[in-house]
């Protein structure tokens, strides 16, 4: 687990990556920088070592198994944190990380203290009733039925930004377009982190 700056503040951000989408890929890389710039002087990264060894997409039992393994890793890495010390908690999560982060918040009764940013959430994410959240999804995301994600988000009053034709990385084959999408996503991230769009 890494940290952005130091352990002396009242604001903490936690990054939950996907299985193959690490902190060094654009969404989480820039999201972490935005959090640090916004005064989240403690920034923790959950690192996942578990690898399913086979494709889990569309395989319900394997997805559940992956969730259990990844959740255990996250819980162990966050065990030392005393959440009562923090006035402002931000969870930034990607893909299956959105399921892990929202499940963790629900288990530890943190929903009223946490704000979530859900990058390409899976349908399972909404089983955990995340609150104070925004999300981003592409209509060509092969990891979920995006209409179900949008519906679940709406039912839980979560603002979901939808990008036509983009995949699970919020990309397509047009690199210049992808850069403009990252800029848009990060502008909305920054606005949410600063409190101006929620």
Secondary structure by P-SEA (a helix, b strand, c coil): ccccccccccbbbbbbbcccccccccaaaaaaaaaaaacccbbbbbbbcccccccccccaaaaaaaaaaaaaaaaaaacccccccccbbbbbbccaaaaaaaaaaaaacccccbbbbcccccccccccccccccbbbbccccccaaaaaaaaaaaacbbbbbbcccccccccccaaaaaaaaaaaaaaaaaaaacccc
